[in-house]
């Protein structure tokens, strides 16, 4: 459950808060940041597109 909360917290945060030079997350960029932050070991951007 904690991973889900962290995932949504990241998804609803501004990418600039994480050093990303973009204004909105794409599924690919979000997946990359999730694995970089080790929230989830591996996640597909396709999975994130549904949310």
N, CA, C, O and CB atoms as a CASP TS submission, in Angstrom:
PFRMAT TS
TARGET T0000
AUTHOR 0000-0000-0000
METHOD Language model
MODEL 1
PARENT N/A
ATOM      1  N   UNK     1       0.812  -1.190   0.000  1.00  0.00           N
ATOM      2  CA  UNK     1       0.000   0.000   0.000  1.00  0.00           C
ATOM      3  C   UNK     1       0.859   1.258   0.000  1.00  0.00           C
ATOM      4  O   UNK     1       0.524   2.245  -0.655  1.00  0.00           O
ATOM      5  CB  UNK     1      -0.925  -0.004   1.190  1.00  0.00           C
ATOM      6  N   UNK     2       1.957   1.219   0.730  1.00  0.00           N
ATOM      7  CA  UNK     2       2.850   2.374   0.800  1.00  0.00           C
ATOM      8  C   UNK     2       3.389   2.740  -0.584  1.00  0.00           C
ATOM      9  O   UNK     2       3.532   3.920  -0.904  1.00  0.00           O
ATOM     10  CB  UNK     2       4.012   2.091   1.760  1.00  0.00           C
ATOM     11  N   UNK     3       3.689   1.729  -1.405  1.00  0.00           N
ATOM     12  CA  UNK     3       4.183   1.986  -2.753  1.00  0.00           C
ATOM     13  C   UNK     3       3.137   2.710  -3.594  1.00  0.00           C
ATOM     14  O   UNK     3       3.476   3.592  -4.383  1.00  0.00           O
ATOM     15  CB  UNK     3       4.585   0.677  -3.429  1.00  0.00           C
ATOM     16  N   UNK     4       1.895   2.350  -3.432  1.00  0.00           N
ATOM     17  CA  UNK     4       0.815   2.990  -4.185  1.00  0.00           C
ATOM     18  C   UNK     4       0.719   4.460  -3.795  1.00  0.00           C
ATOM     19  O   UNK     4       0.561   5.324  -4.657  1.00  0.00           O
ATOM     20  CB  UNK     4      -0.537   2.272  -3.933  1.00  0.00           C
ATOM     21  N   UNK     5       0.812   4.740  -2.522  1.00  0.00           N
ATOM     22  CA  UNK     5       0.749   6.122  -2.040  1.00  0.00           C
ATOM     23  C   UNK     5       1.924   6.924  -2.596  1.00  0.00           C
ATOM     24  O   UNK     5       1.744   8.052  -3.053  1.00  0.00           O
ATOM     25  CB  UNK     5       0.751   6.163  -0.489  1.00  0.00           C
ATOM     26  N   UNK     6       3.116   6.350  -2.561  1.00  0.00           N
ATOM     27  CA  UNK     6       4.293   7.021  -3.097  1.00  0.00           C
ATOM     28  C   UNK     6       4.156   7.265  -4.597  1.00  0.00           C
ATOM     29  O   UNK     6       4.533   8.325  -5.097  1.00  0.00           O
ATOM     30  CB  UNK     6       5.547   6.197  -2.812  1.00  0.00           C
ATOM     31  N   UNK     7       3.618   6.285  -5.308  1.00  0.00           N
ATOM     32  CA  UNK     7       3.416   6.413  -6.748  1.00  0.00           C
ATOM     33  C   UNK     7       2.475   7.571  -7.057  1.00  0.00           C
ATOM     34  O   UNK     7       2.779   8.403  -7.912  1.00  0.00           O
ATOM     35  CB  UNK     7       2.861   5.106  -7.333  1.00  0.00           C
ATOM     36  N   UNK     8       1.336   7.634  -6.369  1.00  0.00           N
ATOM     37  CA  UNK     8       0.380   8.703  -6.616  1.00  0.00           C
ATOM     38  C   UNK     8       0.913  10.056  -6.162  1.00  0.00           C
ATOM     39  O   UNK     8       0.638  11.071  -6.800  1.00  0.00           O
ATOM     40  CB  UNK     8      -0.929   8.403  -5.918  1.00  0.00           C
ATOM     41  N   UNK     9       1.663  10.085  -5.083  1.00  0.00           N
ATOM     42  CA  UNK     9       2.275  11.331  -4.628  1.00  0.00           C
ATOM     43  C   UNK     9       3.201  11.881  -5.702  1.00  0.00           C
ATOM     44  O   UNK     9       3.169  13.073  -6.009  1.00  0.00           O
ATOM     45  CB  UNK     9       3.048  11.113  -3.312  1.00  0.00           C
ATOM     46  N   UNK    10       4.013  11.021  -6.265  1.00  0.00           N
ATOM     47  CA  UNK    10       4.917  11.422  -7.335  1.00  0.00           C
ATOM     48  C   UNK    10       4.126  11.863  -8.568  1.00  0.00           C
ATOM     49  O   UNK    10       4.426  12.900  -9.160  1.00  0.00           O
ATOM     50  CB  UNK    10       5.871  10.270  -7.693  1.00  0.00           C
ATOM     51  N   UNK    11       3.142  11.095  -8.946  1.00  0.00           N
ATOM     52  CA  UNK    11       2.362  11.386 -10.158  1.00  0.00           C
ATOM     53  C   UNK    11       1.649  12.730 -10.074  1.00  0.00           C
ATOM     54  O   UNK    11       1.485  13.406 -11.090  1.00  0.00           O
ATOM     55  CB  UNK    11       1.341  10.282 -10.400  1.00  0.00           C
ATOM     56  N   UNK    12       1.224  13.126  -8.877  1.00  0.00           N
ATOM     57  CA  UNK    12       0.507  14.390  -8.719  1.00  0.00           C
ATOM     58  C   UNK    12       1.420  15.550  -8.344  1.00  0.00           C
ATOM     59  O   UNK    12       0.952  16.661  -8.098  1.00  0.00           O
ATOM     60  CB  UNK    12      -0.563  14.239  -7.674  1.00  0.00           C
ATOM     61  N   UNK    13       2.717  15.290  -8.301  1.00  0.00           N
ATOM     62  CA  UNK    13       3.693  16.340  -8.021  1.00  0.00           C
ATOM     63  C   UNK    13       4.175  16.957  -9.329  1.00  0.00           C
ATOM     64  O   UNK    13       4.079  16.345 -10.392  1.00  0.00           O
ATOM     65  CB  UNK    13       4.887  15.780  -7.210  1.00  0.00           C
ATOM     66  N   UNK    14       4.682  18.150  -9.234  1.00  0.00           N
ATOM     67  CA  UNK    14       5.263  18.807 -10.406  1.00  0.00           C
ATOM     68  C   UNK    14       6.594  18.149 -10.752  1.00  0.00           C
ATOM     69  O   UNK    14       7.418  17.929  -9.864  1.00  0.00           O
ATOM     70  CB  UNK    14       5.456  20.327 -10.152  1.00  0.00           C
ATOM     71  N   UNK    15       6.816  17.836 -12.006  1.00  0.00           N
ATOM     72  CA  UNK    15       8.099  17.235 -12.401  1.00  0.00           C
ATOM     73  C   UNK    15       9.295  18.109 -12.018  1.00  0.00           C
ATOM     74  O   UNK    15      10.381  17.596 -11.748  1.00  0.00           O
ATOM     75  CB  UNK    15       8.113  16.983 -13.905  1.00  0.00           C
ATOM     76  N   UNK    16       9.093  19.420 -11.997  1.00  0.00           N
ATOM     77  CA  UNK    16      10.175  20.329 -11.617  1.00  0.00           C
ATOM     78  C   UNK    16      10.667  20.060 -10.198  1.00  0.00           C
ATOM     79  O   UNK    16      11.836  20.293  -9.889  1.00  0.00           O
ATOM     80  CB  UNK    16       9.713  21.775 -11.738  1.00  0.00           C
ATOM     81  N   UNK    17       9.769  19.567  -9.330  1.00  0.00           N
ATOM     82  CA  UNK    17      10.150  19.237  -7.948  1.00  0.00           C
ATOM     83  C   UNK    17      11.165  18.095  -7.896  1.00  0.00           C
ATOM     84  O   UNK    17      11.838  17.899  -6.885  1.00  0.00           O
ATOM     85  CB  UNK    17       8.908  18.862  -7.132  1.00  0.00           C
ATOM     86  N   UNK    18      11.267  17.351  -8.986  1.00  0.00           N
ATOM     87  CA  UNK    18      12.180  16.210  -9.057  1.00  0.00           C
ATOM     88  C   UNK    18      13.299  16.457 -10.065  1.00  0.00           C
ATOM     89  O   UNK    18      13.956  15.521 -10.520  1.00  0.00           O
ATOM     90  CB  UNK    18      11.413  14.939  -9.428  1.00  0.00           C
ATOM     91  N   UNK    19      13.506  17.723 -10.406  1.00  0.00           N
ATOM     92  CA  UNK    19      14.601  18.081 -11.293  1.00  0.00           C
ATOM     93  C   UNK    19      14.344  17.783 -12.759  1.00  0.00           C
ATOM     94  O   UNK    19      15.280  17.762 -13.559  1.00  0.00           O
ATOM     95  CB  UNK    19      15.822  17.377 -10.868  1.00  0.00           C
ATOM     96  N   UNK    20      13.097  17.555 -13.121  1.00  0.00           N
ATOM     97  CA  UNK    20      12.758  17.260 -14.517  1.00  0.00           C
ATOM     98  C   UNK    20      12.385  18.567 -15.232  1.00  0.00           C
ATOM     99  O   UNK    20      11.589  19.348 -14.711  1.00  0.00           O
ATOM    100  CB  UNK    20      11.581  16.223 -14.601  1.00  0.00           C
ATOM    101  N   UNK    21      12.949  18.807 -16.412  1.00  0.00           N
ATOM    102  CA  UNK    21      12.685  20.056 -17.134  1.00  0.00           C
ATOM    103  C   UNK    21      11.406  19.988 -17.983  1.00  0.00           C
ATOM    104  O   UNK    21      11.402  20.398 -19.144  1.00  0.00           O
ATOM    105  CB  UNK    21      13.874  20.395 -18.027  1.00  0.00           C
ATOM    106  N   UNK    22      10.346  19.476 -17.403  1.00  0.00           N
ATOM    107  CA  UNK    22       9.072  19.325 -18.105  1.00  0.00           C
ATOM    108  C   UNK    22       7.966  19.870 -17.217  1.00  0.00           C
ATOM    109  O   UNK    22       8.144  20.000 -16.006  1.00  0.00           O
ATOM    110  CB  UNK    22       8.802  17.832 -18.482  1.00  0.00           C
ATOM    111  N   UNK    23       6.819  20.192 -17.817  1.00  0.00           N
ATOM    112  CA  UNK    23       5.728  20.745 -17.027  1.00  0.00           C
ATOM    113  C   UNK    23       4.712  19.693 -16.589  1.00  0.00           C
ATOM    114  O   UNK    23       3.994  19.888 -15.608  1.00  0.00           O
ATOM    115  CB  UNK    23       5.032  21.818 -17.813  1.00  0.00           C
ATOM    116  N   UNK    24       4.652  18.572 -17.321  1.00  0.00           N
ATOM    117  CA  UNK    24       3.717  17.489 -16.995  1.00  0.00           C
ATOM    118  C   UNK    24       4.408  16.149 -17.207  1.00  0.00           C
ATOM    119  O   UNK    24       5.240  16.004 -18.103  1.00  0.00           O
ATOM    120  CB  UNK    24       2.423  17.583 -17.861  1.00  0.00           C
ATOM    121  N   UNK    25       4.058  15.175 -16.380  1.00  0.00           N
ATOM    122  CA  UNK    25       4.616  13.833 -16.525  1.00  0.00           C
ATOM    123  C   UNK    25       4.015  13.134 -17.741  1.00  0.00           C
ATOM    124  O   UNK    25       2.809  13.211 -17.978  1.00  0.00           O
ATOM    125  CB  UNK    25       4.366  13.001 -15.252  1.00  0.00           C
ATOM    126  N   UNK    26       4.854  12.461 -18.500  1.00  0.00           N
ATOM    127  CA  UNK    26       4.352  11.491 -19.468  1.00  0.00           C
ATOM    128  C   UNK    26       4.450  10.139 -18.775  1.00  0.00           C
ATOM    129  O   UNK    26       5.134  10.014 -17.759  1.00  0.00           O
ATOM    130  CB  UNK    26       5.167  11.524 -20.843  1.00  0.00           C
ATOM    131  N   UNK    27       3.790   9.149 -19.299  1.00  0.00           N
ATOM    132  CA  UNK    27       3.846   7.815 -18.697  1.00  0.00           C
ATOM    133  C   UNK    27       5.281   7.302 -18.654  1.00  0.00           C
ATOM    134  O   UNK    27       5.696   6.712 -17.656  1.00  0.00           O
ATOM    135  CB  UNK    27       2.955   6.833 -19.477  1.00  0.00           C
ATOM    136  N   UNK    28       6.040   7.520 -19.718  1.00  0.00           N
ATOM    137  CA  UNK    28       7.431   7.044 -19.778  1.00  0.00           C
ATOM    138  C   UNK    28       8.297   7.756 -18.745  1.00  0.00           C
ATOM    139  O   UNK    28       9.068   7.109 -18.037  1.00  0.00           O
ATOM    140  CB  UNK    28       8.014   7.256 -21.188  1.00  0.00           C
ATOM    141  N   UNK    29       8.181   9.065 -18.652  1.00  0.00           N
ATOM    142  CA  UNK    29       8.986   9.825 -17.683  1.00  0.00           C
ATOM    143  C   UNK    29       8.620   9.465 -16.253  1.00  0.00           C
ATOM    144  O   UNK    29       9.487   9.388 -15.384  1.00  0.00           O
ATOM    145  CB  UNK    29       8.804  11.328 -17.900  1.00  0.00           C
ATOM    146  N   UNK    30       7.341   9.248 -16.014  1.00  0.00           N
ATOM    147  CA  UNK    30       6.884   8.859 -14.679  1.00  0.00           C
ATOM    148  C   UNK    30       7.409   7.478 -14.311  1.00  0.00           C
ATOM    149  O   UNK    30       7.865   7.268 -13.187  1.00  0.00           O
ATOM    150  CB  UNK    30       5.349   8.879 -14.605  1.00  0.00           C
ATOM    151  N   UNK    31       7.350   6.541 -15.240  1.00  0.00           N
ATOM    152  CA  UNK    31       7.885   5.192 -14.993  1.00  0.00           C
ATOM    153  C   UNK    31       9.379   5.251 -14.688  1.00  0.00           C
ATOM    154  O   UNK    31       9.861   4.566 -13.785  1.00  0.00           O
ATOM    155  CB  UNK    31       7.629   4.275 -16.209  1.00  0.00           C
ATOM    156  N   UNK    32      10.105   6.067 -15.441  1.00  0.00           N
ATOM    157  CA  UNK    32      11.548   6.209 -15.201  1.00  0.00           C
ATOM    158  C   UNK    32      11.825   6.770 -13.808  1.00  0.00           C
ATOM    159  O   UNK    32      12.725   6.298 -13.113  1.00  0.00           O
ATOM    160  CB  UNK    32      12.182   7.119 -16.268  1.00  0.00           C
ATOM    161  N   UNK    33      11.058   7.768 -13.404  1.00  0.00           N
ATOM    162  CA  UNK    33      11.271   8.388 -12.087  1.00  0.00           C
ATOM    163  C   UNK    33      10.896   7.429 -10.958  1.00  0.00           C
ATOM    164  O   UNK    33      11.565   7.397  -9.925  1.00  0.00           O
ATOM    165  CB  UNK    33      10.451   9.686 -11.966  1.00  0.00           C
ATOM    166  N   UNK    34       9.847   6.660 -11.144  1.00  0.00           N
ATOM    167  CA  UNK    34       9.420   5.677 -10.139  1.00  0.00           C
ATOM    168  C   UNK    34      10.512   4.646  -9.895  1.00  0.00           C
ATOM    169  O   UNK    34      10.790   4.290  -8.749  1.00  0.00           O
ATOM    170  CB  UNK    34       8.123   4.975 -10.582  1.00  0.00           C
ATOM    171  N   UNK    35      11.130   4.166 -10.969  1.00  0.00           N
ATOM    172  CA  UNK    35      12.203   3.176 -10.785  1.00  0.00           C
ATOM    173  C   UNK    35      13.475   3.835 -10.272  1.00  0.00           C
ATOM    174  O   UNK    35      14.217   3.232  -9.496  1.00  0.00           O
ATOM    175  CB  UNK    35      12.492   2.443 -12.103  1.00  0.00           C
ATOM    176  N   UNK    36      13.735   5.070 -10.698  1.00  0.00           N
ATOM    177  CA  UNK    36      14.906   5.804 -10.204  1.00  0.00           C
ATOM    178  C   UNK    36      14.821   6.012  -8.695  1.00  0.00           C
ATOM    179  O   UNK    36      15.813   5.867  -7.982  1.00  0.00           O
ATOM    180  CB  UNK    36      15.033   7.163 -10.918  1.00  0.00           C
ATOM    181  N   UNK    37      13.621   6.355  -8.214  1.00  0.00           N
ATOM    182  CA  UNK    37      13.404   6.570  -6.782  1.00  0.00           C
ATOM    183  C   UNK    37      13.225   5.255  -6.016  1.00  0.00           C
ATOM    184  O   UNK    37      13.063   5.258  -4.796  1.00  0.00           O
ATOM    185  CB  UNK    37      12.185   7.456  -6.570  1.00  0.00           C
ATOM    186  N   UNK    38      13.255   4.139  -6.741  1.00  0.00           N
ATOM    187  CA  UNK    38      13.116   2.796  -6.172  1.00  0.00           C
ATOM    188  C   UNK    38      11.795   2.611  -5.419  1.00  0.00           C
ATOM    189  O   UNK    38      11.729   1.900  -4.416  1.00  0.00           O
ATOM    190  CB  UNK    38      14.279   2.509  -5.238  1.00  0.00           C
ATOM    191  N   UNK    39      10.748   3.267  -5.927  1.00  0.00           N
ATOM    192  CA  UNK    39       9.420   3.070  -5.359  1.00  0.00           C
ATOM    193  C   UNK    39       8.927   1.682  -5.748  1.00  0.00           C
ATOM    194  O   UNK    39       8.376   0.945  -4.930  1.00  0.00           O
ATOM    195  CB  UNK    39       8.428   4.173  -5.845  1.00  0.00           C
ATOM    196  N   UNK    40       9.138   1.348  -7.010  1.00  0.00           N
ATOM    197  CA  UNK    40       8.821   0.024  -7.539  1.00  0.00           C
ATOM    198  C   UNK    40      10.014  -0.399  -8.390  1.00  0.00           C
ATOM    199  O   UNK    40      10.574   0.416  -9.125  1.00  0.00           O
ATOM    200  CB  UNK    40       7.469   0.025  -8.379  1.00  0.00           C
ATOM    201  N   UNK    41      10.402  -1.656  -8.295  1.00  0.00           N
ATOM    202  CA  UNK    41      11.594  -2.122  -9.003  1.00  0.00           C
ATOM    203  C   UNK    41      11.460  -1.963 -10.510  1.00  0.00           C
ATOM    204  O   UNK    41      12.376  -1.480 -11.177  1.00  0.00           O
ATOM    205  CB  UNK    41      11.869  -3.576  -8.665  1.00  0.00           C
ATOM    206  N   UNK    42      10.320  -2.369 -11.038  1.00  0.00           N
ATOM    207  CA  UNK    42      10.066  -2.260 -12.480  1.00  0.00           C
ATOM    208  C   UNK    42       8.599  -1.952 -12.711  1.00  0.00           C
ATOM    209  O   UNK    42       7.719  -2.532 -12.076  1.00  0.00           O
ATOM    210  CB  UNK    42      10.471  -3.562 -13.222  1.00  0.00           C
ATOM    211  N   UNK    43       8.349  -1.027 -13.634  1.00  0.00           N
ATOM    212  CA  UNK    43       6.968  -0.719 -13.985  1.00  0.00           C
ATOM    213  C   UNK    43       6.940  -0.285 -15.446  1.00  0.00           C
ATOM    214  O   UNK    43       7.841   0.407 -15.919  1.00  0.00           O
ATOM    215  CB  UNK    43       6.372   0.392 -13.052  1.00  0.00           C
ATOM    216  N   UNK    44       5.925  -0.689 -16.130  1.00  0.00           N
ATOM    217  CA  UNK    44       5.768  -0.363 -17.533  1.00  0.00           C
ATOM    218  C   UNK    44       5.034   0.958 -17.692  1.00  0.00           C
ATOM    219  O   UNK    44       4.079   1.235 -16.966  1.00  0.00           O
ATOM    220  CB  UNK    44       5.027  -1.479 -18.262  1.00  0.00           C
ATOM    221  N   UNK    45       5.471   1.761 -18.628  1.00  0.00           N
ATOM    222  CA  UNK    45       4.751   3.004 -18.905  1.00  0.00           C
ATOM    223  C   UNK    45       3.335   2.708 -19.404  1.00  0.00           C
ATOM    224  O   UNK    45       2.428   3.524 -19.232  1.00  0.00           O
ATOM    225  CB  UNK    45       5.516   3.851 -19.943  1.00  0.00           C
ATOM    226  N   UNK    46       3.151   1.550 -20.017  1.00  0.00           N
ATOM    227  CA  UNK    46       1.825   1.160 -20.491  1.00  0.00           C
ATOM    228  C   UNK    46       0.867   1.004 -19.312  1.00  0.00           C
ATOM    229  O   UNK    46      -0.304   1.372 -19.412  1.00  0.00           O
ATOM    230  CB  UNK    46       1.900  -0.153 -21.302  1.00  0.00           C
ATOM    231  N   UNK    47       1.352   0.465 -18.206  1.00  0.00           N
ATOM    232  CA  UNK    47       0.520   0.341 -17.006  1.00  0.00           C
ATOM    233  C   UNK    47       0.089   1.699 -16.488  1.00  0.00           C
ATOM    234  O   UNK    47      -1.035   1.856 -16.010  1.00  0.00           O
ATOM    235  CB  UNK    47       1.269  -0.413 -15.915  1.00  0.00           C
ATOM    236  N   UNK    48       0.969   2.677 -16.579  1.00  0.00           N
ATOM    237  CA  UNK    48       0.683   4.006 -16.046  1.00  0.00           C
ATOM    238  C   UNK    48      -0.268   4.788 -16.938  1.00  0.00           C
ATOM    239  O   UNK    48      -0.947   5.696 -16.460  1.00  0.00           O
ATOM    240  CB  UNK    48       1.968   4.782 -15.868  1.00  0.00           C
ATOM    241  N   UNK    49      -0.332   4.464 -18.194  1.00  0.00           N
ATOM    242  CA  UNK    49      -1.204   5.187 -19.119  1.00  0.00           C
ATOM    243  C   UNK    49      -2.686   5.042 -18.724  1.00  0.00           C
ATOM    244  O   UNK    49      -3.504   5.897 -19.065  1.00  0.00           O
ATOM    245  CB  UNK    49      -0.986   4.677 -20.555  1.00  0.00           C
ATOM    246  N   UNK    50      -3.023   3.979 -18.018  1.00  0.00           N
ATOM    247  CA  UNK    50      -4.398   3.770 -17.589  1.00  0.00           C
ATOM    248  C   UNK    50      -4.802   4.690 -16.446  1.00  0.00           C
ATOM    249  O   UNK    50      -5.991   4.842 -16.164  1.00  0.00           O
ATOM    250  CB  UNK    50      -4.591   2.338 -17.176  1.00  0.00           C
ATOM    251  N   UNK    51      -3.824   5.308 -15.783  1.00  0.00           N
ATOM    252  CA  UNK    51      -4.102   6.171 -14.645  1.00  0.00           C
ATOM    253  C   UNK    51      -3.845   7.588 -15.039  1.00  0.00           C
ATOM    254  O   UNK    51      -4.016   8.496 -14.225  1.00  0.00           O
ATOM    255  CB  UNK    51      -3.262   5.789 -13.426  1.00  0.00           C
TER
END
